[in-house]
Amino acid sequence: MKIYINNREYDMPQDISILDAVKKANIKIPTLCYVEGMDPYGGCRLCVVEVEGSRTLVPSCAVKISEGMKIKTHSEKVRKVRRTIMQLIVASHGISCELNCLTCPKATSCELKTIAEEIGVTKINIPPVEKYLPTDFSSYSIVREPTKCIVCGRCIRACSNIQSVNIFTFANRGPNTIVTTFMNEGMGNVDCTNCGQCVMNCPTGALHEVYHIDGVWNAINDPEKVVVVQTAPAVRVALGEPFGMEPGTISTGKMVAALRLLGFDKVFDTNFTADLTIVEEGTEFIHRFKEGGKLPLFTSCSPGWIKFIEHNYPEFLPHLSSAKSPQQMFGAVAKHYYAKKLGIPKEKLIVVSIMPCTAKKYEMNRPELAGDVDFVLTTRELAKMIKESGIDFKNLPDEKYDDPFGITTGAAAIFGVSGGVMEAALRTAYEILTGKELEKIDFVAVRGLNKVKEAEIEINGKKIRIAVVNTLGAARKLLEKMKNGEVEYHFVEFMACPGGCIGGGGQPIPSTEEVLIKRMEAIYDIDYDSKLRKSHENPAVKKLYEEFLGEPNSEIAHHILHTHYVARS
Amino acid sequence: MLEEKIFLKKDLDKNMKNYDFIGLKKSLEFTSEDIVKKITDSGLRGRGGAGFPTGKKWQFALSQESDVKFLICNADEGEPGTFKDRFLLENMPFKVLEGIIIAAYAVKANYGYIYIRGEYSKAIDIFERTIKDAYHMGLLGKNILGSNFDFELKLIKGAGAYVCGDETSLINSIEGKRGFSRIKPPYPVQRGLFDMPTIVNNVETLATVAEIMKYDENIYATLGTEKSRGTKLVSISGDVKLPDVYEIEFGSGTLSDIVKLAGGERGELSFVVPGGLATSILKNDELDVLYTYEDLEEAGSSVGSGGMIVVSKDHDLVDILLNVSDFFVKETCGTCFPCREGNRNIKEILLKLKRKGFKEEYKKTIGELREAILLAARCGFGQSSVNFIYSVLDKFFHEEVI
């Protein structure tokens, strides 16, 4: 299709938006309310362009190109209108001394700032609008500051389009329009899963995690306390980003070094308990499979997914593996085993987690799990602490994890991506069930960013149907199909966030698809480069069973490593 | 001296029982295509405010392939100063109903809604009764008047939002959603109510259709000027002696003539709002403009909805501005940034003007905001929301240079 962009002729594919066409012509139109992959909203009007024959300017995100269309993307008229609108947006953003840009959670990733630069706003003639809206502190995971909200609706669309959770809505009219939760109850009192995809999609600092930074500093500074830290698999491939490193840079060694410099007494790896999870969950699957237990088995590592199923599909709760998530297994093992080993009361041992996740902050507070993990820092919070301490992260020499919870396998590393838990579990289940060594260790069918992946494998002549799902929207669709008997599986992995933990709500912003692919590739690189690639071969895990747990799914293992769920509907 | 041209206002003395529905009866003998052609030839333009040619809209609607289509009569008359639809609903509901059925038949829609603004309690009562009677009389339901045409009609009460007069917002409202505009395209004619092809027409438009279809020849096409066919109901209020709804043939008189027809001004005339608060004002020395779409446009204003407001010099202009601004701040739907934030800030500037007196910079800023809103707001309601305010500032306010 022939179109004209700024007086030059271009040949473009049919059925694409003006915005996409212009992008192909290497011109960038500023956007704010638009997010790739979600329905266009047409609210911010910053992407408007001139189209010959149109009385008004046209929102390029929402209008498709047509044959012979003549588009002007940056004419004087367009630039002037964009500048005026941008001024209005900034004025409504609630900048004041208390809400200073310096202290904003999005200080380094503020989209308003980027767009203002793209638009060329040099002065703001419109005074800021005063707003008196209380901050929502009701959630364990996420804080909402409506004064900074510009009502672009991106959180609403992330929550509904991606996650199908729908906790947000617009309320009131006109300039009083606000984003809020059902009956203004606050995020902690509605069906929020704490996944944090709203945070990832907010262009301002109106949404951010509940900070645990101060608590961690206090613990580190308390000479009475032994502070240990665990790091989740997806953190090491993203932590470099806030320091200007390429997405997908593996910075495990630098991260360990930085954590020591921050003052943690021991630096451990959640990957250790990921291996432990596989042994427990894999054993559970084998039991259910052999003895006719409830199938399909659902994975239980993603706390966003757990809360989602508790709220929306309680009838499926018996399908969930009772194994705790790796974070909680670590907390339990640390408090019940490691503290004893050190010869200190468990109250003196402080467990801190570094997670790519906001829901983990909720998980550690669940009554049935409380007490094992004391603080959860997101990848972003850790980056803040490293910066705050003046540590030159990029140039740190690599260091190694402490023993005994630093010995891990490639199977644990891939927990960080969608399909990883499934693949790790299959590596273990296959060998235990057949007693044979697995020839082809890579289950490529379950990899990649597709929201639903299916495969069939044969173990001992029996076909096992598996599925891997990421995002809660896809989870809902699959569960509905399961309800209607349209699909049948033996084992399903569910992750709440796009691409799994690499796209978690606690990861550096932005987490675009491009970034996710790089993080994913890095995770698989870690797996390939590992000496050990099967969880049940982890010698430290074996030793833990010998010294403390007995055997997988033993009574003590059940007591310490397993949990139960609550129907919340 | 200008006189009313009575075309649409005929049959004021009639009711459901003694009104003959000739337009409908004749229409049912035609094909859809014939009716659409006749309406196209009549030159009728939508009477809601935007003035889109009705025949064109119907043609587009008729060409949509779908088992289910909806026809909606837009009776959410919210434009300040406009009360001609209320006049029709209260006095000639039968003619409005007739127009609805003809339109549905013409575009092959078997389901329809009439969306009446909630404040029009009398009109709602009357039309509820009208629908009930119509079912009894075989004018609605299966095989209307013995034809093969089935049509079901429901009444919906609006909940008091100005923006729901915008057709896509109105559709959202019927679906039970928040009243805010949808992104076009797709146009409602392609995908509207419940994602089905939907035709939204104004009350006056539909009543006019009923009248046009009564005659074998196309009388309407002989009335008015080439670009402004037929007559228009003008609801005049404000500082005139006889505020009422008058039927004016396009091009038969000027704005001054219409003011005279309404008994002349009370007090000393300052300016006239020709078509509701979404249109720009014309000052007392600019009223020598013929009442047609094209002449008003050339003069920098618009026919709009036909809600003419006459304002004398006895009022404080700043108070009027603030009052109007207040309306648009309350009624902007809050979806798009230019309209929501622009109107909010315009009110702030006007408050400053009231406190501190006029400064040229106020006009400049409001002018910039108006341009952004006019060019970039999401719906027609937003786009036109600053016309009145800016035109008053432009024509009356100048900084005194000492």
Interface residues (C-beta under 8 A of the other chain):
Chain A: P40 Y41 G42 G43 C44 R45 L46 V48 T56 L57 P59 A62 V63 K64 K77 K80 V81 T84 I85 L88 I89 A91 S92 N125 I126 P127 V129 I150 V151 F170 N172 R173 G174 P175 N176 T177
Chain B: A161 R178 I183 P185 V329 K330 E331 T332 C333 G334 T335 C336 F337 P338 R340 E341 G342 N343 R344 N345 E348 T365 E368 L369 E371 A372 L374 L375 A376 A377 R378 Q383
